């Protein structure tokens, strides 16, 4: 079995291009892939914080956001909260650097589809978004043997999440909620070991191991939010979420093949043997999803400006993937801290479109919980965003949201890869009233 990954990612296969893959990060090699951000483009433009909640934007980070009282200002004349619909996608450009080489990679992905519906003191939401993503193509080079290729690794796939959310207005300014998430998808990876004779010549046949895991399972996320006026203009908000530990069921397949690889890297399978994983207890395994706890705090003037922060802690040290393990990686508890906010000059302005544009900015700092070659994999990002209103100023409140993020992940220490990334996120957020009181019969 090929479980060896001695020197991590010394060389990246050139000209990577993963159109429609959710990631091109080498670090998606580990576990069940790279964890995708659960939040809207609006959240990402503010550093990823979920501590801002209002009646006009979907907030995927806290289910308590679906509940709330009726609006007290335009554009809905205080009659009802709007039905909200949002869809988004993103593009990521990566510069991948080792101590000796540099390569570029791109990826694009669907981010989410979400709907929020007001139901009196309740509010409901549902949608679809990616949970994790796998996409890499790597080579393990032995620099002591004329840079010969010893291993080649490829992977793709990831998990998706269908969610149903319910929020409830407990009292004025205080809401609670719960997300029920069904996770499903698969991860596929292959590893080829190249063999050489005593003179260093490549032997014609190579050995390839293929693994596939089909994963599914439920998990829940509980949330609470509190907002209170502290002056005539200023409003304070506090948020919290908690996701308890849960399990995914993984149904696994493994095969070993003899292959011939030509000079162009094409693989030709000569014969294949299916491995009986039932004999080793690996045909069906459980993967533990760690618990997650977040706290957010912010202050602002409603419909004008907001500044907030959020702290997240995740017990990722319990994670284990028994079907595809490596000797040089482990997990520690993860933490992240984000700050951000927005400024909206005048959402009622009829004379200037740019006064109705929402301007967002933020920053985040994260320990991902992944440890490779005794190096913690950390990440930081600086983000900016715009909320561009569409439609008449006095009509329904809908936006095209743009988000831009610059950041870095990983390190070049211990033969690892440092990623410099630039993300572009685009969403369309629509709001309308479905349940409007008639003023005239």
C-alpha positions as CSV (number, residue, x, y, z in Angstrom):
1,X,0.0,0.0,0.0
2,X,1.3,3.4,-0.9
3,X,0.9,5.4,2.3
4,X,4.4,7.0,2.2
5,X,4.7,10.8,1.7
6,X,8.3,11.3,2.9
7,X,9.2,14.7,1.3
8,X,6.1,16.7,1.0
9,X,5.4,18.5,-2.3
10,X,9.0,19.2,-3.4
11,X,7.8,19.9,-6.9
12,X,4.3,20.8,-8.2
13,X,3.3,19.5,-11.6
14,X,3.5,22.4,-13.9
15,X,0.6,24.4,-15.5
16,X,-2.1,23.3,-13.0
17,X,-5.5,24.3,-14.1
18,X,-8.6,23.0,-12.2
19,X,-11.5,24.5,-14.0
20,X,-14.6,23.8,-11.9
21,X,-12.6,22.3,-9.1
22,X,-13.2,23.8,-5.7
23,X,-9.5,24.1,-4.9
24,X,-6.0,23.7,-6.3
25,X,-4.3,23.7,-2.9
26,X,-1.7,21.0,-2.2
27,X,-3.0,21.0,1.4
28,X,-6.3,19.5,0.2
29,X,-4.2,16.2,0.0
30,X,-4.9,15.8,3.7
31,X,-8.0,14.6,5.6
32,X,-11.2,15.1,3.6
33,X,-9.9,18.1,1.7
34,X,-9.7,21.8,2.3
35,X,-12.5,23.2,4.5
36,X,-14.7,25.7,2.5
37,X,-15.8,29.0,4.0
38,X,-19.4,28.8,5.2
39,X,-20.7,32.3,4.6
40,X,-21.8,34.8,2.0
41,X,-19.8,37.1,-0.2
42,X,-20.9,39.9,2.2
43,X,-19.4,38.0,5.1
44,X,-16.1,37.4,3.2
45,X,-15.8,41.0,2.3
46,X,-15.7,41.8,6.0
47,X,-13.0,39.4,6.8
48,X,-15.4,36.5,7.3
49,X,-17.2,37.8,10.3
50,X,-20.8,36.6,11.0
51,X,-21.5,39.0,13.8
52,X,-23.5,41.4,11.6
53,X,-27.2,40.4,11.2
54,X,-29.9,42.4,9.6
55,X,-33.2,41.7,7.8
56,X,-32.0,42.3,4.3
57,X,-29.0,39.9,3.9
58,X,-28.7,36.1,4.4
59,X,-26.2,35.2,7.0
60,X,-25.1,31.6,6.6
61,X,-22.8,31.6,9.6
62,X,-25.5,31.9,12.2
63,X,-29.0,30.3,12.0
64,X,-30.4,32.8,14.5
65,X,-30.2,35.4,11.7
66,X,-33.3,33.9,10.0
67,X,-35.6,35.2,12.7
68,X,-36.3,38.8,13.6
69,X,-38.9,41.5,13.9
70,X,-40.4,43.4,11.0
71,X,-38.4,46.2,9.4
72,X,-38.9,49.7,10.8
73,X,-37.5,51.5,7.7
74,X,-37.7,51.5,4.0
75,X,-37.7,49.9,1.5
76,X,-40.4,47.6,3.0
77,X,-42.4,50.3,4.9
78,X,-42.3,48.3,8.2
79,X,-44.7,45.7,6.9
80,X,-42.7,42.5,6.7
81,X,-39.2,41.1,6.4
82,X,-38.4,40.2,2.9
83,X,-37.9,36.8,1.3
84,X,-34.2,36.6,0.4
85,X,-32.4,34.6,-2.3
86,X,-28.7,34.5,-3.0
87,X,-26.4,32.6,-5.3
88,X,-22.6,32.9,-5.6
89,X,-19.5,31.6,-7.2
90,X,-15.7,32.3,-6.9
91,X,-12.4,32.2,-8.7
92,X,-9.1,31.7,-7.0
93,X,-5.6,32.3,-8.3
94,X,-2.7,30.6,-6.5
95,X,1.0,31.1,-6.6
96,X,2.7,28.0,-5.1
97,X,6.2,28.4,-3.8
98,X,8.7,25.9,-2.5
99,X,12.3,26.7,-1.6
100,X,13.4,25.9,-5.1
101,X,10.4,26.3,-7.5
102,X,7.3,28.3,-8.1
103,X,4.1,27.4,-10.0
104,X,0.7,28.9,-10.6
105,X,-2.7,27.3,-10.3
106,X,-6.3,28.4,-10.8
107,X,-9.6,27.1,-9.6
108,X,-13.2,28.1,-9.8
109,X,-16.2,26.9,-7.9
110,X,-19.9,27.3,-7.0
111,X,-20.1,28.8,-3.6
112,X,-23.7,28.6,-2.4
113,X,-27.4,28.8,-3.2
114,X,-29.6,29.9,-0.3
115,X,-33.1,31.1,0.4
116,X,-34.5,32.7,3.5
117,X,-38.3,33.0,4.2
118,X,-39.9,35.0,7.1
119,X,-42.6,33.1,9.1
120,X,-43.8,35.5,11.7
121,X,-41.6,35.2,14.8
122,X,-39.9,32.4,13.0
123,X,-37.7,32.4,10.0
124,X,-36.6,29.5,7.8
125,X,-33.7,29.0,5.4
126,X,-32.5,26.3,3.1
127,X,-29.8,25.8,0.5
128,X,-26.7,24.1,-0.9
129,X,-23.0,24.9,-0.4
130,X,-19.7,23.0,-0.6
131,X,-18.2,21.8,2.7
132,X,-14.8,20.6,1.7
133,X,-12.9,20.4,-1.6
134,X,-10.1,18.2,-3.0
135,X,-7.9,19.2,-6.0
136,X,-4.2,18.6,-6.3
137,X,-1.5,17.1,-8.6
138,X,1.8,16.7,-6.9
139,X,5.2,15.0,-7.4
140,X,7.7,13.8,-4.8
141,X,11.3,14.4,-6.1
142,X,14.4,12.9,-4.7
143,X,17.0,15.6,-5.0
144,X,19.8,13.3,-4.1
145,X,19.1,11.1,-7.2
146,X,19.2,13.6,-10.0
147,X,15.8,14.9,-9.2
148,X,14.1,11.7,-10.1
149,X,10.4,11.3,-9.5
150,X,9.6,8.7,-6.8
151,X,5.9,9.4,-6.3
152,X,3.0,11.2,-8.0
153,X,-0.2,12.1,-6.2
154,X,-3.5,13.3,-7.7
155,X,-6.8,13.9,-6.0
156,X,-10.3,15.4,-6.7
157,X,-13.7,15.6,-5.2
158,X,-15.1,17.0,-1.9
159,X,-18.2,17.2,0.2
160,X,-21.3,19.2,-0.2
161,X,-23.8,20.3,2.3
162,X,-27.6,20.6,2.0
163,X,-29.0,22.6,4.9
164,X,-32.3,23.5,6.5
165,X,-32.4,26.2,9.1
166,X,-34.9,27.6,11.5
167,X,-34.7,30.7,13.6
168,X,-37.0,32.1,16.4
169,X,-37.5,35.5,17.9
170,X,-37.4,34.9,21.6
171,X,-37.8,38.5,22.6
172,X,-37.1,41.9,21.1
173,X,-33.5,41.8,19.9
174,X,-32.8,38.2,20.9
175,X,-33.0,35.3,18.4
176,X,-32.0,31.7,18.4
177,X,-31.7,29.1,15.6
178,X,-30.5,25.8,14.4
179,X,-29.0,24.4,11.1
180,X,-29.6,20.8,10.2
181,X,-26.9,19.8,7.6
182,X,-26.7,16.7,5.5
183,X,-23.2,16.2,4.2
184,X,-22.5,14.1,1.1
185,X,-19.9,13.6,-1.6
186,X,-16.7,11.6,-2.3
187,X,-13.0,12.0,-2.4
188,X,-10.8,10.2,-4.9
189,X,-7.0,10.0,-4.8
190,X,-4.3,8.1,-6.5
191,X,-0.6,7.6,-5.8
192,X,1.9,6.2,-8.3
193,X,5.3,4.8,-7.1
194,X,8.0,4.8,-9.8
195,X,10.7,2.1,-9.5
196,X,14.3,2.3,-10.7
197,X,17.0,-0.3,-11.3
198,X,20.5,-0.2,-9.7
199,X,21.7,2.1,-12.5
200,X,19.0,4.7,-11.8
201,X,17.0,3.8,-14.9
202,X,13.2,3.9,-14.7
203,X,11.6,0.4,-14.7
204,X,8.9,0.1,-17.4
205,X,6.1,-0.7,-15.0
206,X,4.9,1.5,-12.1
207,X,2.5,0.7,-9.2
208,X,-0.6,2.8,-8.7
209,X,-2.9,2.8,-5.7
210,X,-6.4,4.3,-6.1
211,X,-8.7,5.1,-3.2
212,X,-12.3,6.4,-3.2
213,X,-14.4,7.3,-0.2
214,X,-18.1,8.0,-0.4
215,X,-19.1,10.0,2.6
216,X,-22.4,11.0,4.2
217,X,-23.7,12.1,7.5
218,X,-25.7,14.7,9.5
219,X,-24.5,17.5,11.7
220,X,-26.1,20.4,13.5
221,X,-25.2,24.0,14.2
222,X,-26.9,26.0,17.0
223,X,-26.8,29.8,17.1
224,X,-27.9,32.8,19.1
225,X,-27.9,36.6,18.4
226,X,-28.6,39.6,20.5
227,X,-29.0,43.2,19.4
228,X,-29.6,46.3,21.6
229,X,-29.6,50.0,21.1
230,X,-27.0,51.6,23.4
231,X,-27.6,55.2,22.3
232,X,-30.1,56.8,20.0
233,X,-28.0,55.9,17.0
234,X,-25.6,53.1,18.0
235,X,-26.5,49.5,18.2
236,X,-24.5,46.7,19.8
237,X,-24.7,43.1,18.6
238,X,-23.4,39.8,20.0
239,X,-23.5,36.4,18.4
240,X,-22.5,32.8,19.3
241,X,-22.7,29.5,17.5
242,X,-21.9,25.9,18.5
243,X,-21.6,22.8,16.4
244,X,-21.3,19.6,18.4
245,X,-19.1,16.7,17.4
246,X,-20.6,14.4,14.8
247,X,-19.6,11.5,12.5
248,X,-19.5,10.9,8.8
249,X,-19.9,7.4,7.4
250,X,-17.3,6.6,4.8
251,X,-17.7,3.7,2.4
252,X,-14.3,3.0,0.9
253,X,-12.9,1.2,-2.2
254,X,-9.2,0.6,-3.0
255,X,-7.4,-1.0,-5.9
256,X,-3.8,-1.5,-6.9
257,X,-2.8,-1.4,-10.6
258,X,0.3,-1.9,-12.7
259,X,0.6,1.0,-15.1
260,X,2.9,2.3,-17.8
261,X,3.5,6.0,-17.9
262,X,4.8,7.5,-21.1
263,X,7.0,10.6,-21.6
264,X,3.9,12.8,-21.6
265,X,2.7,11.6,-18.3
266,X,-0.2,9.5,-19.7
267,X,-1.0,6.4,-17.7
268,X,-1.9,3.0,-19.3
269,X,-3.3,0.4,-17.0
270,X,-2.0,-3.1,-17.5
271,X,-3.9,-5.0,-14.7
272,X,-5.8,-4.1,-11.6
273,X,-6.5,-5.9,-8.3
274,X,-9.3,-4.8,-6.0
275,X,-8.3,-4.8,-2.4
276,X,-10.6,-6.5,0.1
277,X,-10.9,-3.8,2.7
278,X,-13.4,-5.8,4.7
279,X,-10.5,-8.0,5.9
280,X,-8.8,-5.0,7.5
281,X,-12.0,-3.3,8.8
282,X,-11.7,-0.4,6.4
283,X,-14.6,-1.1,4.0
284,X,-16.8,1.2,6.1
285,X,-15.3,3.7,8.6
286,X,-16.4,6.6,10.6
287,X,-14.8,10.1,10.4
288,X,-15.3,12.4,13.3
289,X,-16.2,16.0,12.5
290,X,-14.9,18.2,15.4
291,X,-17.0,20.5,17.5
292,X,-16.9,24.2,16.6
293,X,-17.5,27.2,18.8
294,X,-17.7,30.9,17.8
295,X,-18.3,34.3,19.5
296,X,-18.8,37.6,17.7
297,X,-19.2,41.1,18.9
298,X,-19.9,44.4,17.0
299,X,-21.2,47.9,17.1
300,X,-22.6,50.2,14.5
301,X,-25.3,52.6,13.3
302,X,-28.1,50.6,11.6
303,X,-28.1,51.0,7.8
304,X,-25.0,53.2,8.0
305,X,-21.9,51.5,9.4
306,X,-20.7,48.5,11.4
307,X,-17.5,47.2,12.9
308,X,-17.1,43.8,14.5
309,X,-14.9,40.9,15.4
310,X,-15.3,37.1,15.7
311,X,-13.3,34.3,17.3
312,X,-13.7,30.6,16.3
313,X,-12.3,27.6,18.1
314,X,-12.5,24.1,16.6
315,X,-11.5,20.8,18.2
316,X,-9.7,19.5,15.1
317,X,-7.2,17.4,17.1
318,X,-9.9,14.6,17.2
319,X,-10.0,14.3,13.4
320,X,-8.7,11.1,11.8
321,X,-9.1,9.5,8.4
322,X,-8.1,5.8,8.7
323,X,-8.5,5.0,5.0
324,X,-5.8,7.3,3.8
325,X,-3.3,8.2,6.4
326,X,0.2,9.6,6.2
327,X,3.2,9.4,8.5
328,X,4.1,13.1,8.4
329,X,0.8,14.8,9.2
330,X,-1.4,15.3,12.2
331,X,-4.1,17.6,13.6
332,X,-4.2,20.1,16.4
333,X,-7.0,22.3,17.7
334,X,-7.8,25.1,15.2
335,X,-8.5,28.8,16.0
336,X,-9.3,31.8,13.9
337,X,-9.8,35.5,14.5
338,X,-11.5,38.0,12.1
339,X,-12.3,41.7,12.2
340,X,-14.2,43.7,9.6
341,X,-17.1,45.9,8.9
342,X,-18.9,48.1,6.3
343,X,-19.9,51.6,5.5
344,X,-23.0,52.7,3.6
345,X,-23.1,56.5,2.9
346,X,-26.8,56.9,2.3
347,X,-29.0,54.0,1.2
348,X,-31.9,56.4,0.4
349,X,-29.9,58.6,-1.9
350,X,-31.6,59.5,-5.2
351,X,-28.9,61.8,-6.4
352,X,-25.8,59.5,-6.2
353,X,-25.6,55.8,-7.0
354,X,-22.3,55.5,-5.1
355,X,-23.8,56.7,-1.9
356,X,-26.0,53.6,-2.1
357,X,-23.0,51.3,-2.5
358,X,-21.9,49.3,0.5
359,X,-18.2,49.4,1.1
360,X,-16.7,46.4,3.1
361,X,-13.3,45.5,4.4
362,X,-11.8,43.1,6.9
363,X,-8.9,40.7,7.8
364,X,-8.6,37.2,9.3
365,X,-5.9,35.1,10.9
366,X,-6.2,31.4,11.2
367,X,-4.5,28.3,12.5
368,X,-6.1,25.6,10.3
369,X,-5.4,22.8,12.7
370,X,-3.3,20.8,10.1
371,X,0.3,20.0,11.0
372,X,2.7,18.7,8.3
373,X,6.3,17.9,9.0
374,X,5.8,19.3,12.5
375,X,4.8,22.7,11.0
376,X,1.4,24.2,11.8
377,X,-0.3,25.4,8.6
378,X,-1.5,28.9,9.2
379,X,-3.5,31.3,7.0
380,X,-4.3,35.0,6.8
381,X,-6.2,37.1,4.4
382,X,-7.1,40.8,3.8
383,X,-10.5,41.3,2.1
384,X,-12.5,44.1,0.4
385,X,-16.0,44.1,-0.9
386,X,-18.7,46.1,-2.6
387,X,-22.5,45.8,-2.4
388,X,-23.8,47.2,-5.7
389,X,-27.5,47.9,-5.5
390,X,-29.7,46.9,-8.5
391,X,-33.1,48.3,-9.3
392,X,-34.6,51.6,-8.3
393,X,-33.6,53.3,-5.0
394,X,-37.1,53.0,-3.7
395,X,-37.8,49.5,-4.9
396,X,-36.8,46.1,-3.6
397,X,-33.4,45.9,-1.9
398,X,-31.2,43.7,-4.1
399,X,-27.4,43.7,-4.7
400,X,-24.6,42.4,-6.8
401,X,-21.9,41.7,-4.2
402,X,-18.2,41.6,-5.1
403,X,-15.5,40.4,-2.8
404,X,-11.7,40.4,-3.2
405,X,-9.2,38.7,-0.9
406,X,-5.4,38.6,-0.8
407,X,-3.7,36.1,1.5
408,X,-1.2,33.5,2.3
409,X,-1.3,29.9,3.5
410,X,1.4,27.5,4.6
411,X,5.1,27.9,4.9
412,X,8.3,27.0,2.9
413,X,9.9,25.5,6.0
414,X,10.5,21.7,6.2
415,X,10.1,21.3,2.4
416,X,6.5,22.5,2.4
417,X,4.6,24.8,0.1
418,X,3.6,28.4,0.7
419,X,0.5,29.6,-1.1
420,X,-0.1,33.2,-2.1
421,X,-3.8,33.4,-3.1
422,X,-6.1,36.0,-4.7
423,X,-9.8,35.2,-4.5
424,X,-12.6,36.9,-6.4
425,X,-16.2,36.2,-5.2
426,X,-19.4,37.3,-6.9
427,X,-23.0,36.9,-5.6
428,X,-26.5,38.0,-6.6
429,X,-28.7,38.8,-3.6
430,X,-32.4,39.4,-4.2
431,X,-35.0,40.5,-1.8
432,X,-38.8,40.7,-2.2
433,X,-42.0,40.6,-0.2
434,X,-44.1,37.5,-0.7
435,X,-46.4,38.1,2.3
436,X,-47.5,41.7,1.9
437,X,-50.6,43.1,3.6
438,X,-53.1,44.6,1.2
439,X,-54.0,48.2,2.0
440,X,-57.0,48.2,-0.3
441,X,-59.5,45.5,-1.0
